[in-house]
Amino acid sequence: MNAQSRSVTLIGAPLEEGSGRRGAAMGPAALRIAGVDQTLIELGHDVADIGDLRIVPAMDLPNHPKAHNLRIVGAFTRALESSVHDVAASGRFPLILGGDHSLSMGSVSGMARYAASKDRPLFVLWLDAHADFNSPATSPSGNIHGMPVAFFCGEAEFAEILPKDRPFVDPKNVFQVGIRSVDAREREEIHEHGVNVFDMRAIDEQGIGAIMREILDVVTKANGLLHVSLDLDFLDPEIAPGVGTTVPGGATFREAHLVMEMLSDSGLVSSLDLVELNPFLDDRGKSARILVELTASLFGRRIFDRPTRAA
């Protein structure tokens, strides 16, 4: 993304029904209160906020015993797929304010359709504690926020939410970084389909910079588009407590900023999700502000430009 000005469209996705608990629907409002729009404007970007998506449950979808709240999640998936695709096709950068991680079923599918129209492969950088490669057949909980990667890779078709002949993401084009909680069946599925996983041990042993260079080199050589999906639980919960799926031992503040700075330098990122912020669980907006600061790094702010945060 380098330091050039970008045209960014904010899309609010107040979706919490994929997560199994309440609160993530307040995420878009918290990110706006934390100044995500003004921060990007101050960095020289053109920002348009189209507000929050408003949906009605998709009554053509079934009630699924192993995919909870499918009608609501499915309706958001359809709305996001269409909105994200159209924003990208208009030459703007879709920035999705979540909302739980099931929203990526729509956002990534929209970007996959856009990438296919440009005859370019779509790569996905999944910054998360969880692999989210479950399906209704493998999920222990039935919560759809654990299924989006399998869905946009075409491996979790449990209802015709989107057309079956839509473009999918090749699982080998998915890079998962920060993983530290994977279900047993999910681990088998990931291995079988060739998803690239860099867990916290890999980060400890290799360093986040080396891992990011490897990923960015692959995307560059393929002339790919890169969608970044940032789950708040990528970070250690001591840093970012406002998430319903805390897993100790996550990325540090500096590791997360280095990821964003390297992505910015690469110029490869075409779209971004900010997900799983639950303001009800946060400490006076701390996690929302951190997500905004990380977004600023992705859009060109450097550590030496960063204002000192009040205690």
Sequence and secondary structure as in RCSB ss.txt:
>XXXX:A:sequence
MNAQSRSVTLIGAPLEEGSGRRGAAMGPAALRIAGVDQTLIELGHDVADIGDLRIVPAMDLPNHPKAHNLRIVGA
FTRALESSVHDVAASGRFPLILGGDHSLSMGSVSGMARYAASKDRPLFVLWLDAHADFNSPATSPSGNIHGMPVA
FFCGEAEFAEILPKDRPFVDPKNVFQVGIRSVDAREREEIHEHGVNVFDMRAIDEQGIGAIMREILDVVTKANGL
LHVSLDLDFLDPEIAPGVGTTVPGGATFREAHLVMEMLSDSGLVSSLDLVELNPFLDDRGKSARILVELTASLFG
RRIFDRPTRAA
>XXXX:A:secstr
 TTS  EEEEEEE   TTTTSS GGGHHHHHHHTTHHHHHHHTT EEEEEEE      TTS  BTTBTTHHHHHH
HHHHHHHHHHHHHHTT EEEEEES GGGHHHHHHHHHHHHHHTT  EEEEEESSB     TTT SS  GGG HHH
HHTTS  SS SS TTS    GGGEEEEEE B  HHHHHHHHHHT EEEEHHHHHHH HHHHHHHHHHHHHHTT E
EEEEEEGGGB TTT    SS  SS B HHHHHHHHHHHHHHT EEEEEEE   GGGSSTTHHHHHHHHHHHHHTT
  GGG      
